[in-house]
Amino acid sequence: MAEAEEDSNTWAYLPDHIIVKVFSFLNLQDKFQASFVCKTWNDCFHYPILWSDFVFIIQDENENQASRHRKCLEMHGAHLKHVLMKVDQSKPLCRKVACDILNGVADLPDKTLSSIKIDFTGENPFFYAGAEFVQSLKKLFGSNPENLKISAHSLVNVDLSGMPVAFDDEVLNLLSQNHPLLESLNILNKVLVCKVSSECILNLVKKCRKLKKLFVFHCSMSDDTLVALAEDHRTLLDELGISCRREQKYGVDLSSEAWQQLVTKLPSLKVMLSFDHTCPLHRVSQIMKPEIPVHVLNLQTFTMIYEEVNQAASFYRNTLEVAVLQTRNSPELGRALVNLARHCSHLHTLIVYCVLKKEVVDEILSLRPKMKEDGTYILKWKPQAEPWYVGIEEGD
């Protein structure tokens, strides 16, 4: 009995910073349980630093868990700075709890939130458009700008790529109007139709002059936006991600002149260019202009794209670092991939989702030994069950 009491005292007298460090590795439920060890641990449970970076995991339709999330928000919402939400949107209670949290953060009078990322982990119910999340985001981004103290809590990083929800112009207009210190925005989600206009993104670029990273659909871009990103007296853009889909069938292309103006102003700019299976194939080669400093190229078209691979080897030989292909094999594709590996001197990652010939794989890896050493590739010469893992060959 005496030994047990002595052990308890030993845990109680651990330095606060050690306890806080231990707590930082625990999820909310485990933190909560650990807080009952003793008064010292309970006090550490409420340290603001433990609540500045927080993950809300909302996966179960459990009223007790929902209550804990609301209580945490009530007690520590003012300390939240970087928030990640993982929500199973297939469950009504999970959706409600997530929206309650977003609304609760929006209502905080002294919030310090600077970064938010929301990921959906389930399957969307039939005909689900996520309207309640759109409304909650509008509230979070500030539907009443006269009540906001922008300098005190301007959002800096917003990542909505994990939400298959159709955002409209109003959501992003509120974001740009009330959060001019925004540095990073990603809206490349899996929604079927993008409703964000090019005028909306142009407005955001003009108002948020500290942008360093921007990821949007091609249909939301325009020459005017590229020119605006090249204006003086704004933070230099580091990364620009553009995804091309079905909208490009009737969409307006970005001109070589606008790209050249942007690249001249931003010589260190890195561009991610993506094409999915819904993008008309003839538009791929038209959009892949030589003026674009493409560092990441996604050609996930499920079609014959060896000509586009050769085009990339010619246009992006000095910039391309990562290439991802979802395609069909052919002798022409094998030669194009070898050509890509030979001429793109900075290429360090190559992901190909089709079965190639072994001699093609061997030649690519001999041309790029660092890629083999680092395991940053998927190159298969025998059919295998999915998923295919990066850097693992047949027989490993």
C-alpha positions as CSV (number, residue, x, y, z in Angstrom):
1,M,0.0,0.0,0.0
2,A,2.8,2.3,0.9
3,E,4.6,1.5,-2.3
4,A,1.5,2.3,-4.4
5,E,1.1,5.6,-2.6
6,E,4.8,6.4,-3.3
7,D,4.4,5.5,-7.0
8,S,1.4,7.9,-7.2
9,N,3.4,10.7,-5.6
10,T,6.2,10.1,-8.1
11,W,3.8,10.6,-11.0
12,A,2.3,13.6,-9.4
13,Y,5.6,15.3,-9.0
14,L,6.7,15.0,-12.6
15,P,7.6,18.5,-14.0
16,D,4.7,20.2,-15.7
17,H,6.5,20.5,-19.0
18,I,7.1,16.7,-19.1
19,I,3.4,16.0,-18.4
20,V,2.4,18.4,-21.1
21,K,4.8,16.7,-23.6
22,V,3.3,13.3,-22.8
23,F,-0.2,14.7,-23.2
24,S,0.7,16.2,-26.6
25,F,1.0,12.6,-28.0
26,L,-2.4,11.5,-26.8
27,N,-5.8,11.8,-28.5
28,L,-8.6,13.6,-26.7
29,Q,-10.1,10.5,-25.1
30,D,-6.7,9.4,-23.7
31,K,-5.9,12.9,-22.5
32,F,-9.2,13.0,-20.7
33,Q,-8.6,9.7,-19.0
34,A,-5.0,10.7,-18.0
35,S,-6.2,13.9,-16.5
36,F,-7.7,11.9,-13.6
37,V,-4.3,10.6,-12.4
38,C,-4.0,13.5,-10.0
39,K,-4.6,17.2,-9.6
40,T,-1.3,18.1,-11.3
41,W,-2.1,16.1,-14.4
42,N,-5.6,17.6,-14.4
43,D,-4.1,21.1,-14.3
44,C,-1.8,20.2,-17.2
45,F,-4.8,18.9,-19.2
46,H,-6.0,22.5,-19.5
47,Y,-2.7,24.1,-20.6
48,P,-3.4,26.3,-23.6
49,I,-0.5,24.9,-25.6
50,L,-2.2,21.5,-25.7
51,W,-5.2,23.0,-27.4
52,S,-3.4,25.2,-30.0
53,D,-3.0,22.3,-32.5
54,F,-6.1,20.1,-32.2
55,V,-7.7,17.3,-34.2
56,F,-11.4,16.7,-34.0
57,I,-12.1,13.1,-34.9
58,I,-15.8,12.7,-35.4
59,Q,-16.5,9.2,-36.6
60,D,-19.1,7.7,-34.3
61,E,-22.7,8.5,-33.6
62,N,-22.0,8.7,-29.9
63,E,-23.8,11.4,-27.9
64,N,-21.2,11.2,-25.1
65,Q,-18.4,11.9,-27.6
66,A,-20.3,14.7,-29.1
67,S,-20.8,16.2,-25.7
68,R,-17.1,16.0,-25.0
69,H,-16.3,17.8,-28.2
70,R,-18.7,20.6,-27.3
71,K,-17.3,20.9,-23.8
72,C,-13.7,21.1,-25.1
73,L,-14.8,23.9,-27.5
74,E,-16.5,25.7,-24.7
75,M,-13.5,25.6,-22.4
76,H,-10.6,25.8,-24.9
77,G,-12.0,27.2,-28.1
78,A,-10.2,30.5,-27.6
79,H,-6.8,28.6,-27.6
80,L,-7.4,26.8,-31.0
81,K,-5.0,27.9,-33.6
82,H,-4.5,25.0,-36.0
83,V,-7.6,22.7,-36.4
84,L,-8.0,19.4,-38.3
85,M,-11.4,17.9,-38.5
86,K,-11.9,14.3,-39.6
87,V,-15.6,13.7,-40.2
88,D,-17.6,10.7,-41.3
89,Q,-20.1,12.6,-43.3
90,S,-22.2,9.5,-44.0
91,K,-23.6,9.7,-40.4
92,P,-26.1,12.4,-39.6
93,L,-25.0,13.0,-36.0
94,C,-21.3,13.3,-37.1
95,R,-22.4,15.9,-39.6
96,K,-24.3,17.8,-37.0
97,V,-21.5,17.7,-34.4
98,A,-19.0,18.9,-37.0
99,C,-21.2,21.8,-38.0
100,D,-21.8,22.6,-34.4
101,I,-18.0,22.9,-33.8
102,L,-17.6,25.1,-36.9
103,N,-20.4,27.3,-35.7
104,G,-19.1,27.3,-32.2
105,V,-15.6,28.5,-33.3
106,A,-17.3,31.2,-35.5
107,D,-19.1,32.5,-32.4
108,L,-16.0,32.7,-30.2
109,P,-15.5,36.4,-29.4
110,D,-11.7,36.1,-29.0
111,K,-10.8,33.2,-31.4
112,T,-7.2,32.8,-32.5
113,L,-7.8,30.3,-35.2
114,S,-5.3,30.7,-38.1
115,S,-5.4,27.3,-39.8
116,I,-8.3,24.9,-40.7
117,K,-8.4,21.6,-42.7
118,I,-11.5,19.5,-43.0
119,D,-11.4,15.9,-44.3
120,F,-14.5,13.7,-45.0
121,T,-13.7,10.1,-44.3
122,G,-17.0,8.4,-45.3
123,E,-19.1,8.1,-48.4
124,N,-21.5,10.9,-49.3
125,P,-25.2,9.9,-48.9
126,F,-27.1,9.9,-52.2
127,F,-27.8,13.5,-53.4
128,Y,-25.9,14.9,-50.5
129,A,-24.6,18.4,-51.4
130,G,-23.2,19.4,-47.9
131,A,-25.3,22.5,-47.7
132,E,-25.0,22.6,-43.9
133,F,-21.2,22.6,-44.1
134,V,-21.4,25.4,-46.7
135,Q,-23.5,27.5,-44.3
136,S,-21.1,26.8,-41.4
137,L,-18.1,27.8,-43.5
138,K,-19.8,31.0,-44.4
139,K,-20.4,31.7,-40.7
140,L,-16.8,30.8,-39.9
141,F,-15.3,33.0,-42.6
142,G,-17.4,35.9,-41.4
143,S,-20.9,36.6,-42.5
144,N,-20.9,39.8,-40.4
145,P,-17.6,41.6,-41.2
146,E,-18.5,44.6,-39.1
147,N,-18.2,42.4,-36.0
148,L,-14.8,41.0,-36.9
149,K,-11.4,42.0,-35.6
150,I,-9.5,40.9,-38.7
151,S,-6.0,41.6,-37.4
152,A,-6.7,39.5,-34.3
153,H,-7.7,36.3,-36.0
154,S,-7.3,36.3,-39.7
155,L,-7.2,32.8,-41.1
156,V,-3.8,32.0,-42.7
157,N,-4.2,28.5,-44.0
158,V,-7.5,27.0,-45.4
159,D,-7.6,23.5,-46.8
160,L,-11.0,22.3,-48.0
161,S,-9.7,19.7,-50.5
162,G,-10.9,16.8,-48.3
163,M,-14.6,18.0,-48.5
164,P,-16.6,16.8,-51.6
165,V,-18.9,19.7,-51.3
166,A,-19.8,22.3,-53.9
167,F,-18.5,25.6,-52.6
168,D,-20.0,28.7,-54.2
169,D,-18.6,32.2,-54.8
170,E,-20.1,33.5,-51.5
171,V,-18.0,31.2,-49.4
172,L,-14.7,32.4,-50.9
173,N,-15.9,36.0,-51.1
174,L,-16.4,36.0,-47.4
175,L,-13.0,34.4,-46.9
176,S,-11.2,37.0,-49.0
177,Q,-13.2,39.9,-47.6
178,N,-12.6,39.1,-43.9
179,H,-9.2,37.3,-44.0
180,P,-6.8,39.3,-46.1
181,L,-3.8,37.7,-44.4
182,L,-4.6,34.4,-46.1
183,E,-1.4,32.6,-47.2
184,S,-2.6,29.2,-48.4
185,L,-5.9,28.0,-50.0
186,N,-6.7,24.6,-51.4
187,I,-10.2,23.9,-52.8
188,L,-9.3,21.0,-55.1
189,N,-11.9,18.6,-53.8
190,K,-13.7,15.7,-55.5
191,V,-17.0,17.5,-56.2
192,L,-18.4,16.7,-59.6
193,V,-19.0,20.3,-60.7
194,C,-17.0,23.3,-59.6
195,K,-19.2,26.3,-58.9
196,V,-16.4,28.8,-58.1
197,S,-16.1,31.4,-60.9
198,S,-12.9,32.9,-62.2
199,E,-14.2,36.3,-61.1
200,C,-14.3,35.0,-57.5
201,I,-10.7,33.7,-57.5
202,L,-9.5,37.0,-59.2
203,N,-11.2,38.9,-56.4
204,L,-9.6,36.7,-53.8
205,V,-6.1,37.1,-55.3
206,K,-6.5,40.9,-55.4
207,K,-7.6,41.0,-51.7
208,C,-5.3,38.4,-50.2
209,R,-1.9,39.8,-51.2
210,K,0.1,37.5,-48.9
211,L,-0.9,34.3,-50.8
212,K,1.9,31.8,-51.1
213,K,0.0,28.7,-52.1
214,L,-3.1,28.5,-54.2
215,F,-4.8,25.2,-55.5
216,V,-7.9,25.6,-57.7
217,F,-9.7,24.2,-60.7
218,H,-8.7,25.4,-64.1
219,C,-12.2,26.7,-64.8
220,S,-11.8,29.1,-61.8
221,M,-8.6,30.6,-63.3
222,S,-8.2,33.3,-65.9
223,D,-5.5,35.4,-67.5
224,D,-6.4,38.3,-65.3
225,T,-5.7,36.1,-62.2
226,L,-2.3,35.1,-63.5
227,V,-1.5,38.8,-64.2
228,A,-2.8,39.8,-60.7
229,L,-0.5,37.2,-59.1
230,A,2.4,38.9,-60.9
231,E,1.6,42.4,-59.5
232,D,4.1,44.4,-57.4
233,H,3.8,44.9,-53.7
234,R,2.5,41.4,-52.9
235,T,4.1,38.3,-51.4
236,L,5.7,36.1,-54.0
237,L,3.6,33.0,-54.8
238,D,5.5,29.7,-54.1
239,E,3.0,27.1,-55.4
240,L,0.1,27.1,-57.8
241,G,-2.0,24.0,-58.3
242,I,-4.4,23.7,-61.2
243,S,-6.6,20.7,-61.9
244,C,-8.3,20.2,-65.2
245,R,-11.6,18.2,-65.6
246,R,-14.8,18.0,-67.7
247,E,-15.3,21.7,-67.6
248,Q,-12.4,22.2,-70.0
249,K,-14.5,20.9,-72.8
250,Y,-16.0,24.4,-73.1
251,G,-13.5,26.3,-70.9
252,V,-11.2,29.1,-71.9
253,D,-7.5,28.3,-71.9
254,L,-4.9,30.3,-70.1
255,S,-2.7,32.2,-72.6
256,S,1.0,31.7,-73.0
257,E,1.4,35.5,-72.6
258,A,-0.2,35.5,-69.2
259,W,1.9,32.5,-68.1
260,Q,5.1,34.2,-69.3
261,Q,4.3,37.4,-67.5
262,L,3.8,35.4,-64.2
263,V,6.9,33.3,-64.6
264,T,9.0,36.4,-65.4
265,K,7.9,37.9,-62.2
266,L,8.1,34.7,-60.2
267,P,11.1,32.6,-61.5
268,S,10.9,30.2,-58.5
269,L,7.2,29.4,-58.9
270,K,6.3,25.7,-58.8
271,V,3.2,24.6,-60.6
272,M,1.2,21.4,-60.1
273,L,-0.8,20.5,-63.2
274,S,-3.4,17.8,-63.0
275,F,-5.7,16.1,-65.5
276,D,-8.3,13.5,-64.6
277,H,-10.3,11.0,-66.7
278,T,-13.1,13.5,-67.4
279,C,-10.9,16.1,-69.1
280,P,-11.2,15.8,-72.9
281,L,-8.0,14.3,-74.1
282,H,-7.4,16.8,-76.9
283,R,-7.4,19.6,-74.3
284,V,-4.5,18.1,-72.3
285,S,-1.8,18.9,-74.9
286,Q,-3.3,22.4,-75.4
287,I,-3.2,23.3,-71.7
288,M,0.4,21.9,-71.3
289,K,2.2,25.0,-72.4
290,P,6.0,25.3,-72.4
291,E,5.9,28.5,-70.4
292,I,4.5,26.8,-67.4
293,P,7.1,25.7,-64.7
294,V,5.5,22.4,-64.0
295,H,7.1,20.6,-61.0
296,V,4.2,18.1,-60.5
297,L,2.3,16.5,-63.4
298,N,-0.7,14.3,-62.8
299,L,-1.9,12.5,-66.0
300,Q,-4.6,10.3,-64.5
301,T,-6.7,10.0,-67.7
302,F,-6.9,6.2,-68.1
303,T,-6.2,6.7,-71.8
304,M,-3.2,6.5,-74.2
305,I,-1.1,9.5,-73.2
306,Y,2.4,8.7,-74.5
307,E,2.4,11.8,-76.7
308,E,1.6,13.9,-73.7
309,V,4.5,12.2,-71.7
310,N,6.9,13.1,-74.6
311,Q,5.5,16.6,-74.6
312,A,6.2,16.9,-70.8
313,A,9.8,15.6,-71.4
314,S,10.3,18.4,-73.9
315,F,8.5,21.2,-72.1
316,Y,9.4,20.5,-68.5
317,R,12.9,19.0,-68.6
318,N,14.3,21.7,-66.3
319,T,11.4,21.7,-63.8
320,L,9.6,18.4,-63.5
321,E,10.1,16.6,-60.2
322,V,7.0,14.3,-59.8
323,A,5.0,12.5,-62.5
324,V,1.9,10.4,-61.8
325,L,0.2,8.5,-64.6
326,Q,-3.0,6.4,-64.7
327,T,-2.9,5.0,-68.2
328,R,-2.7,1.9,-70.5
329,N,0.5,0.3,-71.5
330,S,1.9,0.3,-75.0
331,P,5.4,0.1,-76.6
332,E,5.1,3.9,-77.2
333,L,4.4,4.5,-73.5
334,G,7.5,2.6,-72.5
335,R,9.7,4.6,-74.8
336,A,8.0,7.9,-73.6
337,L,8.7,7.0,-70.0
338,V,12.3,6.3,-70.7
339,N,12.5,9.5,-72.6
340,L,11.0,11.3,-69.6
341,A,13.5,9.8,-67.2
342,R,16.4,10.5,-69.5
343,H,15.7,14.2,-70.1
344,C,14.0,15.5,-66.9
345,S,17.1,15.9,-64.7
346,H,15.1,16.8,-61.6
347,L,12.6,13.9,-61.7
348,H,12.7,12.1,-58.4
349,T,9.2,10.5,-58.2
350,L,7.5,8.5,-60.9
351,I,4.2,6.7,-60.2
352,V,2.7,4.7,-63.1
353,Y,-0.6,2.8,-62.6
354,C,-0.3,0.2,-65.3
355,V,1.9,-2.8,-65.9
356,L,5.0,-2.1,-67.9
357,K,7.7,-4.3,-69.5
358,K,10.5,-5.2,-67.1
359,E,13.2,-3.8,-69.4
360,V,11.4,-0.5,-69.4
361,V,11.4,-0.5,-65.6
362,D,15.0,-1.5,-65.4
363,E,16.1,1.3,-67.8
364,I,14.1,4.0,-65.9
365,L,15.7,3.0,-62.6
366,S,19.1,2.8,-64.1
367,L,18.6,6.4,-65.4
368,R,17.3,7.5,-62.1
369,P,19.2,5.5,-59.4
370,K,18.3,8.0,-56.7
371,M,14.6,7.2,-57.3
372,K,15.3,3.5,-56.7
373,E,17.4,4.3,-53.6
374,D,14.7,6.5,-52.1
375,G,11.9,4.2,-53.2
376,T,9.9,7.1,-54.7
377,Y,8.3,5.2,-57.5
378,I,5.6,2.7,-58.6
379,L,6.8,0.8,-61.7
380,K,5.3,-2.7,-62.1
381,W,6.1,-5.4,-64.7
382,K,3.8,-8.0,-63.3
383,P,0.1,-7.7,-62.5
384,Q,-0.5,-7.4,-58.7
385,A,-3.5,-7.0,-56.5
386,E,-4.1,-3.4,-55.5
387,P,-3.2,-1.3,-53.6
388,W,0.2,-0.7,-55.1
389,Y,2.8,0.7,-52.7
390,V,5.4,3.3,-53.5
391,G,9.0,1.8,-53.8
392,I,8.0,-1.9,-53.5
393,E,8.8,-4.1,-56.5
394,E,7.6,-7.6,-57.4
395,G,9.3,-10.1,-55.1
396,D,10.2,-7.6,-52.4
